[in-house]
Amino acid sequence: MYSDDDFLLLSGIQHFAFCRRQWALVHIEQQWEENLLTFGGRDLHERVDDPFSALETED
């Protein structure tokens, strides 16, 4: 009945609430450049549910 394109992304709603210009750049203009901080966040999100991933912690 609905395709994936019919739904809003939760990240898009967050971007829109924070900054409409940021939302437009990311979700309409498709302008996104990964940096060290976004890479680290994406890496953590990918490994969070992996029971075999060893996350580094500070002692």
C-alpha distance matrix in Angstrom:
0.0 3.8 6.9 10.2 11.7 9.8 11.8 15.6 17.9 20.4 23.2 22.3 22.6 25.9 27.1 26.4 28.3 31.1 31.6 29.5 31.5 30.7 27.0 27.2 29.3 27.0 23.5 24.2 27.4 26.6 30.2 30.7 33.8 34.2 37.6 39.5 37.9 34.3 35.1 36.7 33.8 31.3 33.7 34.0 30.3 30.0 33.0 32.5 31.0 33.2 36.0 38.2 38.1 41.4 40.9 44.1 45.6 48.7 51.7
3.8 0.0 3.8 6.7 8.0 6.1 8.1 11.9 14.2 16.9 19.5 18.5 19.0 22.3 23.4 22.8 24.8 27.5 27.9 25.9 27.8 26.9 23.2 23.4 25.5 23.2 19.7 20.5 23.8 22.9 26.5 26.9 30.1 30.6 33.9 35.9 34.4 30.7 31.7 33.3 30.4 28.0 30.6 31.0 27.3 27.3 30.4 30.0 28.7 31.1 34.1 36.1 35.8 39.0 38.2 41.3 42.7 45.7 48.8
6.9 3.8 0.0 3.8 5.3 5.5 7.5 11.1 12.8 15.9 17.9 17.0 18.2 21.3 22.0 21.8 24.1 26.5 26.6 24.7 26.1 25.0 21.4 21.6 23.2 20.7 17.3 18.2 21.2 20.0 23.6 24.0 27.1 27.6 31.1 33.1 31.8 28.1 28.9 30.8 28.1 25.4 28.0 28.8 25.2 24.9 28.2 28.2 27.1 29.2 32.4 34.2 33.7 36.8 36.1 39.2 40.9 43.9 47.1
10.2 6.7 3.8 0.0 3.8 5.4 5.7 8.6 9.5 12.7 14.5 13.8 15.4 18.2 18.8 19.1 21.4 23.5 23.8 22.2 23.5 22.0 18.6 19.1 20.4 17.6 14.5 16.0 18.8 17.2 20.6 20.7 23.7 24.1 27.4 29.4 28.1 24.4 25.2 27.0 24.3 21.7 24.4 25.2 21.6 21.4 24.8 24.8 24.0 26.1 29.5 31.2 30.4 33.5 32.7 35.6 37.3 40.2 43.5
11.7 8.0 5.3 3.8 0.0 3.8 5.5 7.7 9.3 12.9 14.2 12.7 14.5 17.5 17.5 17.3 20.1 22.2 21.9 19.8 21.0 19.9 16.4 16.3 17.9 15.6 12.1 12.9 15.9 14.9 18.5 19.2 22.5 23.4 26.9 29.3 28.0 24.3 25.4 27.7 25.0 22.6 25.6 26.6 23.2 23.2 26.8 26.9 26.6 28.7 32.2 33.8 32.7 35.6 34.5 37.2 38.8 41.5 44.9
9.8 6.1 5.5 5.4 3.8 0.0 3.8 6.9 9.8 12.9 15.0 13.2 14.0 17.5 18.0 17.1 19.5 22.1 22.1 19.9 21.7 21.0 17.2 17.4 19.6 17.6 13.9 14.7 18.1 17.6 21.1 21.8 25.3 26.2 29.4 31.7 30.1 26.5 28.0 29.9 26.9 24.8 27.9 28.5 25.0 25.4 28.8 28.5 28.0 30.5 33.8 35.7 34.7 37.6 36.3 39.0 40.4 43.1 46.4
11.8 8.1 7.5 5.7 5.5 3.8 0.0 3.8 6.5 9.3 11.8 10.5 11.0 14.3 15.3 14.8 16.8 19.4 19.9 18.2 20.3 19.2 15.5 16.4 18.6 16.2 12.9 14.5 18.0 17.1 20.3 20.5 23.8 24.3 27.3 29.4 27.5 24.0 25.6 27.1 24.0 22.1 25.3 25.5 21.9 22.7 26.0 25.4 25.0 27.7 31.0 33.1 32.0 34.7 33.3 36.0 37.1 39.8 43.0
15.6 11.9 11.1 8.6 7.7 6.9 3.8 0.0 3.8 6.4 8.5 6.8 7.2 10.6 11.5 11.1 13.1 15.6 16.2 14.7 16.9 15.7 12.0 13.4 15.7 13.3 10.3 12.4 15.9 15.1 17.9 18.0 21.3 21.8 24.6 26.7 24.6 21.2 23.3 24.8 21.5 20.1 23.5 23.6 20.2 21.5 24.8 24.1 24.3 27.1 30.4 32.5 31.0 33.4 31.6 34.0 35.0 37.4 40.7
17.9 14.2 12.8 9.5 9.3 9.8 6.5 3.8 0.0 3.8 5.3 5.0 6.5 8.8 9.8 10.6 12.6 14.3 15.2 14.5 16.3 14.3 11.0 13.1 14.6 11.7 9.3 12.4 15.3 13.8 16.2 15.6 18.6 18.7 21.4 23.2 21.1 17.7 19.6 21.0 17.8 16.3 19.7 19.8 16.5 17.9 21.2 20.6 21.1 23.8 27.1 29.1 27.5 29.8 27.9 30.3 31.3 33.8 37.1
20.4 16.9 15.9 12.7 12.9 12.9 9.3 6.4 3.8 0.0 3.8 5.3 5.1 6.3 8.7 9.9 10.7 12.4 14.2 14.3 16.5 14.3 11.5 14.4 15.9 13.0 11.5 14.8 17.6 16.1 17.8 16.7 19.3 19.0 21.1 22.5 19.9 16.9 19.1 19.9 16.4 15.6 18.9 18.4 15.2 17.2 20.2 18.9 19.7 22.8 25.8 28.1 26.3 28.3 26.2 28.5 29.1 31.4 34.7
23.2 19.5 17.9 14.5 14.2 15.0 11.8 8.5 5.3 3.8 0.0 3.8 5.5 5.0 6.1 8.5 9.9 10.5 11.9 12.4 14.1 11.3 9.1 12.2 13.0 10.0 9.4 13.1 15.2 13.6 14.7 13.3 15.8 15.4 17.5 19.1 16.5 13.5 16.0 17.0 13.7 13.1 16.7 16.5 13.7 15.9 19.0 18.2 19.6 22.4 25.6 27.4 25.3 27.0 24.7 26.6 27.4 29.5 32.9
22.3 18.5 17.0 13.8 12.7 13.2 10.5 6.8 5.0 5.3 3.8 0.0 3.8 5.4 5.0 6.0 8.5 9.8 10.3 9.7 11.5 9.5 6.3 9.1 10.7 8.3 6.8 10.1 12.7 11.8 13.4 12.9 16.0 16.6 18.9 21.1 18.7 15.7 18.4 19.9 16.8 16.1 19.8 20.0 17.3 19.3 22.5 21.9 23.2 25.9 29.2 31.0 28.8 30.6 28.3 30.1 30.9 32.9 36.4
22.6 19.0 18.2 15.4 14.5 14.0 11.0 7.2 6.5 5.1 5.5 3.8 0.0 3.8 5.5 5.1 6.1 8.6 9.9 9.7 12.5 11.1 8.1 11.1 13.4 11.6 10.1 12.9 15.7 15.4 16.8 16.3 19.3 19.7 21.6 23.5 20.7 18.1 21.0 22.0 18.6 18.4 22.1 21.6 18.9 21.3 24.2 23.0 24.2 27.3 30.3 32.5 30.4 32.1 29.6 31.4 31.8 33.7 37.0
25.9 22.3 21.3 18.2 17.5 17.5 14.3 10.6 8.8 6.3 5.0 5.4 3.8 0.0 3.8 5.5 5.2 6.2 8.5 9.7 12.2 10.1 8.4 12.0 13.5 11.6 11.4 14.5 16.7 16.0 16.6 15.6 18.0 17.9 19.3 20.8 17.8 15.6 18.8 19.3 16.0 16.4 20.0 19.3 17.0 19.8 22.5 21.1 22.8 25.9 28.8 30.8 28.5 29.8 27.1 28.6 28.7 30.4 33.7
27.1 23.4 22.0 18.8 17.5 18.0 15.3 11.5 9.8 8.7 6.1 5.0 5.5 3.8 0.0 3.8 5.5 5.1 5.8 6.9 8.7 6.4 4.9 8.7 9.9 8.4 8.9 11.8 13.5 13.1 13.3 12.6 15.2 15.7 17.3 19.3 16.7 14.4 17.7 18.9 16.0 16.4 20.1 20.0 18.0 20.6 23.5 22.7 24.7 27.4 30.5 32.2 29.6 30.8 28.0 29.3 29.7 31.2 34.7
26.4 22.8 21.8 19.1 17.3 17.1 14.8 11.1 10.6 9.9 8.5 6.0 5.1 5.5 3.8 0.0 3.8 5.5 5.3 4.7 7.8 7.3 5.0 8.0 10.5 10.0 9.5 11.4 13.7 14.3 14.9 15.1 18.0 19.1 20.7 22.9 20.4 18.1 21.5 22.7 19.8 20.1 23.8 23.7 21.5 24.0 27.0 26.1 27.8 30.6 33.7 35.6 33.1 34.5 31.7 33.0 33.3 34.7 38.2
28.3 24.8 24.1 21.4 20.1 19.5 16.8 13.1 12.6 10.7 9.9 8.5 6.1 5.2 5.5 3.8 0.0 3.8 5.8 6.9 10.2 9.8 8.5 11.6 13.8 13.3 13.2 15.2 17.4 17.9 18.2 17.9 20.5 21.0 22.2 23.9 20.9 19.2 22.7 23.3 20.2 21.1 24.6 24.0 21.9 24.9 27.4 26.0 27.9 31.0 33.7 35.8 33.4 34.5 31.5 32.7 32.5 33.8 37.0
31.1 27.5 26.5 23.5 22.2 22.1 19.4 15.6 14.3 12.4 10.5 9.8 8.6 6.2 5.1 5.5 3.8 0.0 3.8 6.8 9.1 8.0 8.2 11.5 12.8 12.6 13.5 15.7 17.1 17.4 16.9 16.2 18.3 18.8 19.4 21.1 18.1 16.8 20.5 21.1 18.3 19.6 23.1 22.5 21.0 24.0 26.5 25.3 27.5 30.4 33.2 35.0 32.3 33.0 29.9 30.7 30.5 31.4 34.7
31.6 27.9 26.6 23.8 21.9 22.1 19.9 16.2 15.2 14.2 11.9 10.3 9.9 8.5 5.8 5.3 5.8 3.8 0.0 3.8 5.4 5.3 6.3 8.8 10.1 10.8 12.0 13.4 14.5 15.4 14.7 14.7 17.0 18.2 19.1 21.3 18.8 17.4 21.1 22.2 19.8 20.8 24.4 24.3 22.9 25.7 28.4 27.6 29.9 32.5 35.5 37.1 34.2 35.1 32.0 32.7 32.8 33.7 37.1
29.5 25.9 24.7 22.2 19.8 19.9 18.2 14.7 14.5 14.3 12.4 9.7 9.7 9.7 6.9 4.7 6.9 6.8 3.8 0.0 3.8 5.4 4.9 6.2 8.6 9.9 10.2 10.8 12.3 13.9 13.9 14.8 17.7 19.4 20.9 23.5 21.3 19.4 22.9 24.5 22.0 22.4 26.2 26.5 24.7 27.1 30.1 29.5 31.5 34.1 37.3 38.8 36.2 37.3 34.4 35.4 35.7 36.9 40.4
31.5 27.8 26.1 23.5 21.0 21.7 20.3 16.9 16.3 16.5 14.1 11.5 12.5 12.2 8.7 7.8 10.2 9.1 5.4 3.8 0.0 3.8 5.4 5.1 6.2 8.7 9.9 10.0 10.3 12.2 11.4 12.7 15.4 17.6 19.0 22.0 20.3 18.5 21.9 23.8 21.9 22.2 25.9 26.6 25.2 27.4 30.4 30.2 32.5 34.8 38.0 39.2 36.4 37.4 34.6 35.3 35.8 36.9 40.5
30.7 26.9 25.0 22.0 19.9 21.0 19.2 15.7 14.3 14.3 11.3 9.5 11.1 10.1 6.4 7.3 9.8 8.0 5.3 5.4 3.8 0.0 3.8 5.5 5.1 6.2 8.4 9.7 9.9 10.5 9.4 9.8 12.4 14.2 15.6 18.5 16.7 14.8 18.1 20.0 18.1 18.4 22.1 22.8 21.5 23.7 26.7 26.6 28.9 31.1 34.4 35.5 32.6 33.6 30.8 31.6 32.2 33.4 37.0
27.0 23.2 21.4 18.6 16.4 17.2 15.5 12.0 11.0 11.5 9.1 6.3 8.1 8.4 4.9 5.0 8.5 8.2 6.3 4.9 5.4 3.8 0.0 3.8 5.5 5.3 5.7 7.5 9.0 9.6 10.0 10.6 13.8 15.5 17.5 20.3 18.4 15.9 19.0 21.0 18.6 18.4 22.2 22.9 21.0 23.0 26.2 26.0 27.9 30.2 33.6 35.0 32.3 33.8 31.1 32.4 33.1 34.6 38.2
27.2 23.4 21.6 19.1 16.3 17.4 16.4 13.4 13.1 14.4 12.2 9.1 11.1 12.0 8.7 8.0 11.6 11.5 8.8 6.2 5.1 5.5 3.8 0.0 3.8 5.5 5.4 4.9 6.2 8.2 8.9 10.8 14.3 16.7 19.0 22.2 20.8 18.3 21.1 23.5 21.5 20.9 24.6 25.7 23.8 25.5 28.9 29.0 30.8 32.9 36.4 37.6 35.0 36.5 34.1 35.3 36.2 37.7 41.4
29.3 25.5 23.2 20.4 17.9 19.6 18.6 15.7 14.6 15.9 13.0 10.7 13.4 13.5 9.9 10.5 13.8 12.8 10.1 8.6 6.2 5.1 5.5 3.8 0.0 3.8 5.9 5.9 4.8 6.1 5.4 7.6 10.8 13.6 15.9 19.3 18.4 16.0 18.6 21.3 19.8 19.2 22.8 24.2 22.8 24.2 27.6 28.1 30.1 31.9 35.4 36.3 33.5 34.9 32.4 33.4 34.6 36.0 39.7
27.0 23.2 20.7 17.6 15.6 17.6 16.2 13.3 11.7 13.0 10.0 8.3 11.6 11.6 8.4 10.0 13.3 12.6 10.8 9.9 8.7 6.2 5.3 5.5 3.8 0.0 3.8 6.0 6.0 4.9 5.2 5.8 9.4 11.5 14.3 17.5 16.4 13.5 15.9 18.6 16.8 15.9 19.5 21.0 19.3 20.6 24.0 24.6 26.4 28.3 31.8 32.7 30.0 31.6 29.3 30.6 31.9 33.6 37.3
23.5 19.7 17.3 14.5 12.1 13.9 12.9 10.3 9.3 11.5 9.4 6.8 10.1 11.4 8.9 9.5 13.2 13.5 12.0 10.2 9.9 8.4 5.7 5.4 5.9 3.8 0.0 3.8 6.1 5.5 7.9 9.0 12.7 14.6 17.6 20.7 19.4 16.2 18.5 21.1 18.9 17.5 21.2 22.5 20.2 21.4 25.0 25.3 26.7 28.8 32.4 33.5 31.2 33.1 31.0 32.6 33.9 35.9 39.6
24.2 20.5 18.2 16.0 12.9 14.7 14.5 12.4 12.4 14.8 13.1 10.1 12.9 14.5 11.8 11.4 15.2 15.7 13.4 10.8 10.0 9.7 7.5 4.9 5.9 6.0 3.8 0.0 3.8 5.5 8.1 10.6 14.3 16.9 19.9 23.3 22.4 19.3 21.5 24.3 22.4 21.0 24.6 26.1 23.9 24.9 28.5 29.0 30.4 32.3 36.0 37.0 34.7 36.6 34.5 36.1 37.5 39.4 43.1
27.4 23.8 21.2 18.8 15.9 18.1 18.0 15.9 15.3 17.6 15.2 12.7 15.7 16.7 13.5 13.7 17.4 17.1 14.5 12.3 10.3 9.9 9.0 6.2 4.8 6.0 6.1 3.8 0.0 3.8 5.4 8.8 12.2 15.3 18.2 21.8 21.4 18.6 20.6 23.7 22.3 21.0 24.4 26.3 24.6 25.4 29.0 29.8 31.4 33.0 36.7 37.4 34.9 36.6 34.6 35.9 37.4 39.1 42.9
26.6 22.9 20.0 17.2 14.9 17.6 17.1 15.1 13.8 16.1 13.6 11.8 15.4 16.0 13.1 14.3 17.9 17.4 15.4 13.9 12.2 10.5 9.6 8.2 6.1 4.9 5.5 5.5 3.8 0.0 3.8 6.1 9.6 12.3 15.7 19.1 18.9 15.8 17.4 20.6 19.4 17.7 20.9 23.1 21.4 21.9 25.5 26.6 28.1 29.5 33.3 33.8 31.3 33.2 31.3 32.7 34.4 36.3 40.1
30.2 26.5 23.6 20.6 18.5 21.1 20.3 17.9 16.2 17.8 14.7 13.4 16.8 16.6 13.3 14.9 18.2 16.9 14.7 13.9 11.4 9.4 10.0 8.9 5.4 5.2 7.9 8.1 5.4 3.8 0.0 3.8 6.8 10.1 13.0 16.7 16.7 14.1 15.8 19.1 18.3 17.1 20.3 22.5 21.4 22.1 25.5 26.7 28.7 29.9 33.6 33.9 31.1 32.5 30.4 31.4 33.1 34.7 38.5
30.7 26.9 24.0 20.7 19.2 21.8 20.5 18.0 15.6 16.7 13.3 12.9 16.3 15.6 12.6 15.1 17.9 16.2 14.7 14.8 12.7 9.8 10.6 10.8 7.6 5.8 9.0 10.6 8.8 6.1 3.8 0.0 3.8 6.5 9.6 13.1 13.1 10.4 12.0 15.3 14.7 13.5 16.6 18.9 18.0 18.8 22.0 23.3 25.5 26.6 30.2 30.4 27.5 28.9 26.7 27.7 29.4 31.0 34.8
33.8 30.1 27.1 23.7 22.5 25.3 23.8 21.3 18.6 19.3 15.8 16.0 19.3 18.0 15.2 18.0 20.5 18.3 17.0 17.7 15.4 12.4 13.8 14.3 10.8 9.4 12.7 14.3 12.2 9.6 6.8 3.8 0.0 3.8 6.5 10.2 11.1 9.0 10.0 13.5 13.7 12.9 15.3 17.9 17.8 18.4 21.3 22.9 25.4 26.1 29.6 29.4 26.3 27.3 25.1 25.7 27.5 29.0 32.8
34.2 30.6 27.6 24.1 23.4 26.2 24.3 21.8 18.7 19.0 15.4 16.6 19.7 17.9 15.7 19.1 21.0 18.8 18.2 19.4 17.6 14.2 15.5 16.7 13.6 11.5 14.6 16.9 15.3 12.3 10.1 6.5 3.8 0.0 3.8 7.0 8.0 5.8 6.3 9.8 10.4 9.6 11.8 14.4 14.7 15.3 17.9 19.6 22.3 22.9 26.2 25.9 22.7 23.6 21.4 21.9 23.9 25.4 29.2
37.6 33.9 31.1 27.4 26.9 29.4 27.3 24.6 21.4 21.1 17.5 18.9 21.6 19.3 17.3 20.7 22.2 19.4 19.1 20.9 19.0 15.6 17.5 19.0 15.9 14.3 17.6 19.9 18.2 15.7 13.0 9.6 6.5 3.8 0.0 3.8 5.5 5.4 6.0 8.5 10.0 10.5 12.0 14.3 15.4 16.4 18.3 19.9 23.0 23.4 26.4 26.0 22.5 22.8 20.3 20.2 21.9 23.0 26.8
39.5 35.9 33.1 29.4 29.3 31.7 29.4 26.7 23.2 22.5 19.1 21.1 23.5 20.8 19.3 22.9 23.9 21.1 21.3 23.5 22.0 18.5 20.3 22.2 19.3 17.5 20.7 23.3 21.8 19.1 16.7 13.1 10.2 7.0 3.8 0.0 3.8 5.7 5.1 6.2 8.7 10.0 10.4 12.3 14.3 15.4 16.6 18.2 21.5 21.7 24.3 23.8 20.1 19.9 17.3 16.8 18.4 19.4 23.1
37.9 34.4 31.8 28.1 28.0 30.1 27.5 24.6 21.1 19.9 16.5 18.7 20.7 17.8 16.7 20.4 20.9 18.1 18.8 21.3 20.3 16.7 18.4 20.8 18.4 16.4 19.4 22.4 21.4 18.9 16.7 13.1 11.1 8.0 5.5 3.8 0.0 3.8 5.4 5.2 6.3 8.7 9.9 10.7 12.4 14.4 15.6 16.4 19.9 20.7 23.3 23.3 19.7 19.5 16.5 16.2 17.3 18.2 22.0
34.3 30.7 28.1 24.4 24.3 26.5 24.0 21.2 17.7 16.9 13.5 15.7 18.1 15.6 14.4 18.1 19.2 16.8 17.4 19.4 18.5 14.8 15.9 18.3 16.0 13.5 16.2 19.3 18.6 15.8 14.1 10.4 9.0 5.8 5.4 5.7 3.8 0.0 3.8 5.4 5.0 6.1 8.4 9.9 10.5 12.2 14.3 15.3 18.4 19.4 22.4 22.6 19.2 19.8 17.1 17.6 19.0 20.6 24.4
35.1 31.7 28.9 25.2 25.4 28.0 25.6 23.3 19.6 19.1 16.0 18.4 21.0 18.8 17.7 21.5 22.7 20.5 21.1 22.9 21.9 18.1 19.0 21.1 18.6 15.9 18.5 21.5 20.6 17.4 15.8 12.0 10.0 6.3 6.0 5.1 5.4 3.8 0.0 3.8 5.5 5.1 6.0 8.6 9.9 10.5 12.3 14.2 17.2 17.5 20.5 20.2 16.7 17.4 15.1 15.8 17.9 19.7 23.5
36.7 33.3 30.8 27.0 27.7 29.9 27.1 24.8 21.0 19.9 17.0 19.9 22.0 19.3 18.9 22.7 23.3 21.1 22.2 24.5 23.8 20.0 21.0 23.5 21.3 18.6 21.1 24.3 23.7 20.6 19.1 15.3 13.5 9.8 8.5 6.2 5.2 5.4 3.8 0.0 3.8 5.5 5.1 6.2 8.7 9.9 10.7 12.0 15.5 15.8 18.4 18.2 14.6 14.6 11.9 12.3 14.2 16.0 19.8
33.8 30.4 28.1 24.3 25.0 26.9 24.0 21.5 17.8 16.4 13.7 16.8 18.6 16.0 16.0 19.8 20.2 18.3 19.8 22.0 21.9 18.1 18.6 21.5 19.8 16.8 18.9 22.4 22.3 19.4 18.3 14.7 13.7 10.4 10.0 8.7 6.3 5.0 5.5 3.8 0.0 3.8 5.4 5.2 6.2 8.7 10.0 10.4 13.8 15.0 17.8 18.4 15.0 15.6 12.8 13.8 15.2 17.3 21.0
31.3 28.0 25.4 21.7 22.6 24.8 22.1 20.1 16.3 15.6 13.1 16.1 18.4 16.4 16.4 20.1 21.1 19.6 20.8 22.4 22.2 18.4 18.4 20.9 19.2 15.9 17.5 21.0 21.0 17.7 17.1 13.5 12.9 9.6 10.5 10.0 8.7 6.1 5.1 5.5 3.8 0.0 3.8 5.5 5.1 6.2 8.7 10.0 12.7 13.7 17.0 17.4 14.3 15.7 13.6 15.4 17.4 19.9 23.5
33.7 30.6 28.0 24.4 25.6 27.9 25.3 23.5 19.7 18.9 16.7 19.8 22.1 20.0 20.1 23.8 24.6 23.1 24.4 26.2 25.9 22.1 22.2 24.6 22.8 19.5 21.2 24.6 24.4 20.9 20.3 16.6 15.3 11.8 12.0 10.4 9.9 8.4 6.0 5.1 5.4 3.8 0.0 3.8 5.5 5.2 6.3 8.6 11.4 11.4 14.5 14.3 11.1 12.3 10.5 12.4 14.9 17.7 21.1
34.0 31.0 28.8 25.2 26.6 28.5 25.5 23.6 19.8 18.4 16.5 20.0 21.6 19.3 20.0 23.7 24.0 22.5 24.3 26.5 26.6 22.8 22.9 25.7 24.2 21.0 22.5 26.1 26.3 23.1 22.5 18.9 17.9 14.4 14.3 12.3 10.7 9.9 8.6 6.2 5.2 5.5 3.8 0.0 3.8 5.4 5.2 5.8 9.3 10.1 12.7 13.3 10.0 10.9 8.5 10.6 12.5 15.4 18.8
30.3 27.3 25.2 21.6 23.2 25.0 21.9 20.2 16.5 15.2 13.7 17.3 18.9 17.0 18.0 21.5 21.9 21.0 22.9 24.7 25.2 21.5 21.0 23.8 22.8 19.3 20.2 23.9 24.6 21.4 21.4 18.0 17.8 14.7 15.4 14.3 12.4 10.5 9.9 8.7 6.2 5.1 5.5 3.8 0.0 3.8 5.5 5.3 8.0 9.8 12.9 14.2 11.6 13.4 11.5 14.1 15.7 18.8 22.0
30.0 27.3 24.9 21.4 23.2 25.4 22.7 21.5 17.9 17.2 15.9 19.3 21.3 19.8 20.6 24.0 24.9 24.0 25.7 27.1 27.4 23.7 23.0 25.5 24.2 20.6 21.4 24.9 25.4 21.9 22.1 18.8 18.4 15.3 16.4 15.4 14.4 12.2 10.5 9.9 8.7 6.2 5.2 5.4 3.8 0.0 3.8 5.9 7.3 7.9 11.5 12.2 9.9 12.4 11.5 14.5 16.9 20.2 23.3
33.0 30.4 28.2 24.8 26.8 28.8 26.0 24.8 21.2 20.2 19.0 22.5 24.2 22.5 23.5 27.0 27.4 26.5 28.4 30.1 30.4 26.7 26.2 28.9 27.6 24.0 25.0 28.5 29.0 25.5 25.5 22.0 21.3 17.9 18.3 16.6 15.6 14.3 12.3 10.7 10.0 8.7 6.3 5.2 5.5 3.8 0.0 3.8 5.6 5.2 8.3 8.8 6.3 8.8 8.2 11.6 14.0 17.5 20.4
32.5 30.0 28.2 24.8 26.9 28.5 25.4 24.1 20.6 18.9 18.2 21.9 23.0 21.1 22.7 26.1 26.0 25.3 27.6 29.5 30.2 26.6 26.0 29.0 28.1 24.6 25.3 29.0 29.8 26.6 26.7 23.3 22.9 19.6 19.9 18.2 16.4 15.3 14.2 12.0 10.4 10.0 8.6 5.8 5.3 5.9 3.8 0.0 3.8 5.7 8.0 9.9 8.0 9.8 8.6 12.0 13.5 17.0 19.6
31.0 28.7 27.1 24.0 26.6 28.0 25.0 24.3 21.1 19.7 19.6 23.2 24.2 22.8 24.7 27.8 27.9 27.5 29.9 31.5 32.5 28.9 27.9 30.8 30.1 26.4 26.7 30.4 31.4 28.1 28.7 25.5 25.4 22.3 23.0 21.5 19.9 18.4 17.2 15.5 13.8 12.7 11.4 9.3 8.0 7.3 5.6 3.8 0.0 3.8 6.2 8.9 8.5 11.2 11.1 14.8 16.3 20.0 22.3
33.2 31.1 29.2 26.1 28.7 30.5 27.7 27.1 23.8 22.8 22.4 25.9 27.3 25.9 27.4 30.6 31.0 30.4 32.5 34.1 34.8 31.1 30.2 32.9 31.9 28.3 28.8 32.3 33.0 29.5 29.9 26.6 26.1 22.9 23.4 21.7 20.7 19.4 17.5 15.8 15.0 13.7 11.4 10.1 9.8 7.9 5.2 5.7 3.8 0.0 3.8 5.4 5.5 8.8 9.9 13.7 15.9 19.7 21.8
36.0 34.1 32.4 29.5 32.2 33.8 31.0 30.4 27.1 25.8 25.6 29.2 30.3 28.8 30.5 33.7 33.7 33.2 35.5 37.3 38.0 34.4 33.6 36.4 35.4 31.8 32.4 36.0 36.7 33.3 33.6 30.2 29.6 26.2 26.4 24.3 23.3 22.4 20.5 18.4 17.8 17.0 14.5 12.7 12.9 11.5 8.3 8.0 6.2 3.8 0.0 3.8 5.6 8.1 9.9 13.5 15.3 19.0 20.6
38.2 36.1 34.2 31.2 33.8 35.7 33.1 32.5 29.1 28.1 27.4 31.0 32.5 30.8 32.2 35.6 35.8 35.0 37.1 38.8 39.2 35.5 35.0 37.6 36.3 32.7 33.5 37.0 37.4 33.8 33.9 30.4 29.4 25.9 26.0 23.8 23.3 22.6 20.2 18.2 18.4 17.4 14.3 13.3 14.2 12.2 8.8 9.9 8.9 5.4 3.8 0.0 3.8 6.4 9.4 12.6 15.1 18.8 20.3
38.1 35.8 33.7 30.4 32.7 34.7 32.0 31.0 27.5 26.3 25.3 28.8 30.4 28.5 29.6 33.1 33.4 32.3 34.2 36.2 36.4 32.6 32.3 35.0 33.5 30.0 31.2 34.7 34.9 31.3 31.1 27.5 26.3 22.7 22.5 20.1 19.7 19.2 16.7 14.6 15.0 14.3 11.1 10.0 11.6 9.9 6.3 8.0 8.5 5.5 5.6 3.8 0.0 3.8 6.1 9.5 12.3 16.0 18.0
41.4 39.0 36.8 33.5 35.6 37.6 34.7 33.4 29.8 28.3 27.0 30.6 32.1 29.8 30.8 34.5 34.5 33.0 35.1 37.3 37.4 33.6 33.8 36.5 34.9 31.6 33.1 36.6 36.6 33.2 32.5 28.9 27.3 23.6 22.8 19.9 19.5 19.8 17.4 14.6 15.6 15.7 12.3 10.9 13.4 12.4 8.8 9.8 11.2 8.8 8.1 6.4 3.8 0.0 3.8 6.4 9.2 12.7 14.5
40.9 38.2 36.1 32.7 34.5 36.3 33.3 31.6 27.9 26.2 24.7 28.3 29.6 27.1 28.0 31.7 31.5 29.9 32.0 34.4 34.6 30.8 31.1 34.1 32.4 29.3 31.0 34.5 34.6 31.3 30.4 26.7 25.1 21.4 20.3 17.3 16.5 17.1 15.1 11.9 12.8 13.6 10.5 8.5 11.5 11.5 8.2 8.6 11.1 9.9 9.9 9.4 6.1 3.8 0.0 3.8 6.4 10.1 12.5
44.1 41.3 39.2 35.6 37.2 39.0 36.0 34.0 30.3 28.5 26.6 30.1 31.4 28.6 29.3 33.0 32.7 30.7 32.7 35.4 35.3 31.6 32.4 35.3 33.4 30.6 32.6 36.1 35.9 32.7 31.4 27.7 25.7 21.9 20.2 16.8 16.2 17.6 15.8 12.3 13.8 15.4 12.4 10.6 14.1 14.5 11.6 12.0 14.8 13.7 13.5 12.6 9.5 6.4 3.8 0.0 3.8 6.9 9.5
45.6 42.7 40.9 37.3 38.8 40.4 37.1 35.0 31.3 29.1 27.4 30.9 31.8 28.7 29.7 33.3 32.5 30.5 32.8 35.7 35.8 32.2 33.1 36.2 34.6 31.9 33.9 37.5 37.4 34.4 33.1 29.4 27.5 23.9 21.9 18.4 17.3 19.0 17.9 14.2 15.2 17.4 14.9 12.5 15.7 16.9 14.0 13.5 16.3 15.9 15.3 15.1 12.3 9.2 6.4 3.8 0.0 3.8 6.4
48.7 45.7 43.9 40.2 41.5 43.1 39.8 37.4 33.8 31.4 29.5 32.9 33.7 30.4 31.2 34.7 33.8 31.4 33.7 36.9 36.9 33.4 34.6 37.7 36.0 33.6 35.9 39.4 39.1 36.3 34.7 31.0 29.0 25.4 23.0 19.4 18.2 20.6 19.7 16.0 17.3 19.9 17.7 15.4 18.8 20.2 17.5 17.0 20.0 19.7 19.0 18.8 16.0 12.7 10.1 6.9 3.8 0.0 3.8
51.7 48.8 47.1 43.5 44.9 46.4 43.0 40.7 37.1 34.7 32.9 36.4 37.0 33.7 34.7 38.2 37.0 34.7 37.1 40.4 40.5 37.0 38.2 41.4 39.7 37.3 39.6 43.1 42.9 40.1 38.5 34.8 32.8 29.2 26.8 23.1 22.0 24.4 23.5 19.8 21.0 23.5 21.1 18.8 22.0 23.3 20.4 19.6 22.3 21.8 20.6 20.3 18.0 14.5 12.5 9.5 6.4 3.8 0.0
